[in-house]
């Protein structure tokens, strides 16, 4: 009897857990749709910005703008500091989402250190901050105020100070570790080189557009290049936010399905035990009646 009560209690517990994971799955699905809408809305501007830079940049102009200039490596006298921005989430229950991002950041930091750089980490999200605090690695800064609806202002606040340091020659490399949203089931971590800027390739097979520019290309690039860097960070934020919800939905769906399978297994065990108890009681009654008659 005690074992039957324990099984019933466990069935109730798993059933309640399944209700929670199912609710979290539905919430993540709703948030994912809105995050995908923001991600899709950001693409046309980013593509147009890339096309403008690809059409404006020439080898001559590239030498005039610090954001386009390729610094020397540390071994050859270039800046020996690098910065890596890592985007993680504030909450868990998203499978391996945060662990994969942290692993990618550690890999990239190790490669930069091997190249001679002293790497400074800027971490967005409680999960990333908590990990590096646990392993005892100092970080340049941590942000937990950027939620699942990032803005262009959030992107600017993350990268503007790094842009100024790069222009001043105190940083040689600035990179962004984020999730790439390929589909709801594929959100791998990737590393983007923010600085120095590598201008997007111009349209293949075509001549450069015949723009009438006002003001001149140099003045336009002076304004467009910082916008391009901020936009790259913003796209990283919105894609990572969408990837987080996709990972959470997948993890919660798997947890819900596993809870359902466990409930069925527990119910079968409970029913077999109950049937065995009833059979034993019937056998005892039959045996007792036979003993009285005999």
Phi and psi in degrees as a GROMACS rama.xvg file:
@    title "Ramachandran Plot"
@    xaxis  label "Phi"
@    yaxis  label "Psi"
@TYPE xy
-62.1464  -38.972  UNK-2
-67.0298  -36.6736  UNK-3
-63.94  -42.2213  UNK-4
-64.1373  -38.5703  UNK-5
-63.6811  -41.5816  UNK-6
-63.8775  -43.5296  UNK-7
-63.4106  -39.6179  UNK-8
-64.6043  -38.5611  UNK-9
-69.3149  -37.5658  UNK-10
-61.6554  -43.9986  UNK-11
-61.7485  -41.845  UNK-12
-63.106  -46.9659  UNK-13
-66.5765  -35.6443  UNK-14
-62.6836  -43.2586  UNK-15
-64.1547  -39.7109  UNK-16
-62.9266  -40.2264  UNK-17
-63.4539  -37.0943  UNK-18
-62.5927  -40.1666  UNK-19
-66.7604  -48.4315  UNK-20
-65.4177  -34.4315  UNK-21
-65.7718  -41.0394  UNK-22
-63.6925  -43.5695  UNK-23
-64.2816  -35.3897  UNK-24
-63.1401  -43.7772  UNK-25
-67.1355  -39.7911  UNK-26
-63.9115  -43.8016  UNK-27
-63.5875  -36.7761  UNK-28
-63.0376  -42.4786  UNK-29
-65.1866  -45.4458  UNK-30
-66.4544  -33.9163  UNK-31
-61.9192  -41.7093  UNK-32
-61.0931  -44.441  UNK-33
-67.6117  -38.3621  UNK-34
-65.2767  -38.7829  UNK-35
-65.0902  -38.0743  UNK-36
-62.1653  -42.1629  UNK-37
-65.1578  -38.3306  UNK-38
-65.7717  -44.2716  UNK-39
-66.2593  -37.7421  UNK-40
-66.7149  -26.3665  UNK-41
-81.3251  -17.319  UNK-42
-68.3776  -46.0813  UNK-43
-57.9143  -42.2412  UNK-44
-63.6038  -44.1286  UNK-45
-63.0111  -41.6537  UNK-46
-66.3396  -41.6791  UNK-47
-65.4279  -39.0334  UNK-48
-63.5922  -42.4959  UNK-49
-63.4397  -39.4148  UNK-50
-65.363  -40.257  UNK-51
-62.8249  -45.2721  UNK-52
-63.9741  -42.2809  UNK-53
-60.9311  -34.4997  UNK-54
-81.338  -26.7821  UNK-55
-88.9005  -33.7913  UNK-56
-72.1185  131.106  UNK-57
-125.594  160.818  UNK-58
-53.563  -35.4572  UNK-59
-66.8253  -45.1322  UNK-60
-69.2609  -33.617  UNK-61
-59.6755  -32.1848  UNK-62
-76.9075  -17.7519  UNK-63
-89.5076  -17.0835  UNK-64
-110.905  123.009  UNK-65
-59.6356  -32.2327  UNK-66
-69.5486  -19.0992  UNK-67
-99.3327  -16.9416  UNK-68
-75.4414  136.145  UNK-69
-88.9522  109.336  UNK-70
-67.2416  157.171  UNK-71
-69.0715  150.821  UNK-72
-66.8504  160.299  UNK-73
-55.8981  -35.7389  UNK-74
-65.1315  -20.2634  UNK-75
-108.07  16.6228  UNK-76
97.3863  6.41754  UNK-77
-79.9279  177.51  UNK-78
-58.3023  139.01  UNK-79
-104.182  13.78  UNK-80
-113.229  142.975  UNK-81
-134.806  156.031  UNK-82
-126.8  138.359  UNK-83
-125.208  123.994  UNK-84
-97.2245  122.789  UNK-85
-110.188  126.122  UNK-86
-103.299  117.874  UNK-87
-128.458  -171.58  UNK-88
-108.405  165.046  UNK-89
-84.8116  -19.9189  UNK-90
-124.322  158.691  UNK-91
-97.6388  -143.574  UNK-92
57.3325  39.2502  UNK-93
-128.634  30.341  UNK-94
65.1961  -135.306  UNK-95
-92.3164  16.8811  UNK-96
-55.3595  -57.3864  UNK-97
-69.8185  -39.3813  UNK-98
-61.1669  -38.8827  UNK-99
-68.7906  -38.5494  UNK-100
-65.2651  -43.5159  UNK-101
-64.1161  -39.8344  UNK-102
-62.2176  -42.1893  UNK-103
-64.5555  -40.4111  UNK-104
-64.5183  -42.8694  UNK-105
-62.0749  -40.7793  UNK-106
-62.1384  -44.3298  UNK-107
-69.5732  -38.9832  UNK-108
-60.7976  -43.1023  UNK-109
-61.701  -39.8819  UNK-110
-66.6948  -41.454  UNK-111
-66.8691  -40.1367  UNK-112
-65.0861  -36.3698  UNK-113
-65.5819  -29.0784  UNK-114
-81.081  -2.14628  UNK-115
105.105  5.2387  UNK-116
-89.9287  149.998  UNK-117
-95.5688  115.925  UNK-118
-97.3444  131.181  UNK-119
-107.899  131.345  UNK-120
-101.917  132.328  UNK-121
-116.021  118.958  UNK-122
-114.72  129.655  UNK-123
-106.162  127.597  UNK-124
107.407  139.575  UNK-125
-63.2179  -33.7226  UNK-126
-65.9355  -43.4451  UNK-127
-68.8574  -42.5184  UNK-128
-61.5576  -44.1966  UNK-129
-62.9314  -37.3249  UNK-130
-65.3838  -49.7758  UNK-131
-70.4198  -27.6882  UNK-132
-66.9297  -38.7081  UNK-133
-65.2813  -41.2119  UNK-134
-83.8149  -4.15718  UNK-135
81.9358  20.8893  UNK-136
-95.5111  128.266  UNK-137
-70.8059  142.388  UNK-138
-120.202  150.724  UNK-139
-68.9086  -36.5709  UNK-140
-167.478  152.686  UNK-141
-131.171  140.451  UNK-142
-126.267  128.532  UNK-143
-121.5  5.91918  UNK-144
-94.4806  1.05641  UNK-145
-97.6724  109.042  UNK-146
-89.713  -149.906  UNK-147
-88.4739  8.00448  UNK-148
-127.717  69.0402  UNK-149
-66.8194  156.028  UNK-150
-122.178  168.52  UNK-151
-64.9573  -28.8603  UNK-152
-64.6232  -38.2322  UNK-153
-61.4245  -42.8964  UNK-154
-62.974  -43.5686  UNK-155
-63.719  -40.1412  UNK-156
-67.1867  -24.881  UNK-157
-77.6093  -38.0811  UNK-158
-112.257  -17.7094  UNK-159
-59.7865  -42.7224  UNK-160
-64.1606  -35.5902  UNK-161
-69.3009  -36.7437  UNK-162
-60.8723  -44.4587  UNK-163
-61.9693  -41.3163  UNK-164
-68.7273  -35.3354  UNK-165
-65.9943  -43.7441  UNK-166
-62.602  -35.9705  UNK-167
-76.9605  -5.92826  UNK-168
85.8568  13.1189  UNK-169
-92.3738  -12.7197  UNK-170
-124.796  140.077  UNK-171
-101.196  -25.267  UNK-172
-147.585  140.084  UNK-173
-131.349  125.079  UNK-174
-128.386  158.581  UNK-175
-125.91  124.038  UNK-176
-102.191  119.627  UNK-177
-144.649  179.03  UNK-178
-97.6318  142.349  UNK-179
-102.189  120.434  UNK-180
-87.0804  99.402  UNK-181
-92.3993  -40.5434  UNK-182
-160.049  175.703  UNK-183
-64.1704  -19.3195  UNK-184
-107.661  -4.39405  UNK-185
-132.35  105.897  UNK-186
-136.155  65.5175  UNK-187
-71.9317  153.005  UNK-188
-75.4919  142.957  UNK-189
-138.104  161.606  UNK-190
-118.568  126.173  UNK-191
-106.67  136.754  UNK-192
-85.8833  112.376  UNK-193
-84.1812  -45.9521  UNK-194
-136.504  136.923  UNK-195
-68.8318  152.766  UNK-196
-71.5677  132.05  UNK-197
-100.55  105.906  UNK-198
-56.4966  136.85  UNK-199
-58.7237  150.217  UNK-200
-67.5502  139.554  UNK-201
-68.2773  162.548  UNK-202
-57.4484  127.085  UNK-203
-69.3652  140.689  UNK-204
78.0713  3.42649  UNK-205
-123.914  159.682  UNK-206
-81.038  162.029  UNK-207
-67.5068  138.921  UNK-208
-60.0903  146.945  UNK-209
-91.3113  80.6554  UNK-210
-77.0056  148.06  UNK-211
-102.871  109.622  UNK-212
-102.853  133.473  UNK-213
-147.05  113.039  UNK-214
-76.8363  -157.449  UNK-215
-74.4792  164.705  UNK-216
-56.4628  -37.5671  UNK-217
-63.0169  -43.617  UNK-218
-66.0185  -38.9032  UNK-219
-64.2555  -44.9118  UNK-220
-63.6768  -34.3052  UNK-221
-58.9202  -31.7011  UNK-222
-90.7926  -36.5628  UNK-223
-75.6931  -37.0812  UNK-224
-61.1121  -47.8147  UNK-225
-61.4283  -35.2883  UNK-226
-62.7371  -37.9351  UNK-227
-63.0847  -42.3051  UNK-228
-65.1003  -46.6354  UNK-229
-60.9623  -40.0695  UNK-230
-66.7026  -35.0694  UNK-231
-62.5698  -40.0023  UNK-232
-68.0821  -41.5155  UNK-233
-61.6381  -43.9415  UNK-234
-62.6241  -37.1304  UNK-235
-62.3903  -40.1012  UNK-236
-64.8931  -45.6836  UNK-237
-72.0393  -35.3621  UNK-238
-68.8881  -39.3878  UNK-239
-67.0208  -37.2253  UNK-240
-63.4535  -42.17  UNK-241
-66.9148  -40.2583  UNK-242
-64.4214  -36.746  UNK-243
-61.0783  -46.2501  UNK-244
-67.6851  -35.9755  UNK-245
-65.0022  -43.2138  UNK-246
-65.2727  -40.0264  UNK-247
-66.5282  -40.5407  UNK-248
-62.7742  -44.0483  UNK-249
-63.3164  -43.2603  UNK-250
-65.313  -42.1584  UNK-251
-71.8109  -32.6273  UNK-252
-65.6162  -42.0897  UNK-253
-63.2174  -41.4175  UNK-254
-65.2875  -39.4008  UNK-255
-64.5289  -44.4763  UNK-256
-63.6112  -42.1962  UNK-257
-64.7187  -37.6864  UNK-258
-64.8317  -39.4783  UNK-259
-62.6892  -42.83  UNK-260
-63.3666  -40.4008  UNK-261
-66.1564  -38.8587  UNK-262
-62.0341  -42.9342  UNK-263
-63.063  -41.6523  UNK-264
-65.1108  -40.9005  UNK-265
-66.8053  -38.2071  UNK-266
-65.2594  -40.1342  UNK-267
-63.5672  -43.1468  UNK-268
-61.6992  -43.5499  UNK-269
-63.0039  -44.4114  UNK-270
-65.8063  -38.9085  UNK-271
-64.4537  -41.6324  UNK-272
-65.7361  -41.9552  UNK-273
-63.5982  -40.592  UNK-274
-64.7866  -40.0842  UNK-275
-65.1493  -37.9783  UNK-276
-65.3357  -43.2977  UNK-277
-63.6021  -43.0576  UNK-278
-61.4498  -41.033  UNK-279
-64.9836  -40.4093  UNK-280
-65.0689  -40.3829  UNK-281
-63.6417  -42.297  UNK-282
-62.3841  -39.2467  UNK-283
-66.7354  -38.4714  UNK-284
-65.6997  -44.3491  UNK-285
-62.7736  -42.8433  UNK-286
-64.6222  -40.205  UNK-287
-65.5351  -41.4789  UNK-288
-63.7681  -40.2775  UNK-289
-64.3322  -38.2193  UNK-290
-66.192  -36.9668  UNK-291
-68.3552  -35.0224  UNK-292
-76.7931  -23.7975  UNK-293
